[in-house]
Amino acid sequence: MIMSELSLSSVEKIFRKANAKRVSDEASRELRKVVEDFAEEISREAVKASEHAGRKTVKEVDIKFVTRQG
């Protein structure tokens, strides 16, 4: 079994912020997987962006660029 970076309690906090009344463990695990996969893809693209800019350090601007926020 692969260890997750996000705890289930962190995922449950996200659901609480969305005003969920009740959430199954399976739903929490699935959201955790989706969020981790999405974050990993953004991270890969941000690394590419920083390397393209001639930097070794990934900066906020790289995240905003790959998520089209900036």
C-alpha angles and dihedrals in degrees: 000000000000117000116238124229093216120063120228089240089059090051091048089054088056090053091048090052086054088054095246111171096201132002128189121233088241091056091050092050092048093049089048090054093047093048093047092048091049093047091049091053092048089049092053092050092046090053089052090049093051092048090049088053089053095251133123092201120080109223136194090258089061092055091047091048096052092044090045093238098125 
